[in-house]
Amino acid sequence: MESTLVNEHVDAARETGQYLAFTLGATTYGFPVGCVREVVKYTAAIKIPRVPDHIHGVINIRGDVLPVIDLSHVFYGKKASITGSSGIVFVEERTSGETGVVGLLIDSVEAVLDIAIDSIEEPPPLGYHINSEFVTGIGRAGENFIVILNIDRVLDIQMLSRFGA
């Protein structure tokens, strides 16, 4: 009977979450799949004049005109290089109680990963090239690390407006 309780405790400690893993440059990032609406191969965006540089443009997805944010520009201050593996991840964002959909331009989609919640560690205080407020933690998937993003902070309108036009 005692071993059953121990096994239940171990199972509870190994709960997992699913994360969409994607790359920007040489780094693998991810966020919970629950906020992902859709992933599409890169489609050329319509440029909008006089918007901040991190706004890549807008695209039409099944009749909806949706903004696309260049995550490379937000994180590293440089525009994304579009390649054959570039993609756009559409995520739900919540602003002032309303939900909208925003596209995030990424270098490539890696996979949907199951990551044990107890294997996600707090981000270290140094060594980031991106705003640490964007990072929830560092997860391990096999031998690889994944930087887990706080999607609400990444899409925070006030934070994004600091990047200016």
Secondary structure, 3 states (H helix, E strand, C coil): CHHHHHHHHHHHHCCEEEEEEEEECCEEEEEEHHHEEEEEECCCCECCCCCCCCEEEEEEECCEEEEEEEHHHHHHCCCCCCCCCCEEEEEEEEECCEEEEEEEEECEEEEEEEEEHHHCECCCCCCCCCCHHHEEEEEEECCEEEEEECHHHHCCHHHHHCCCC
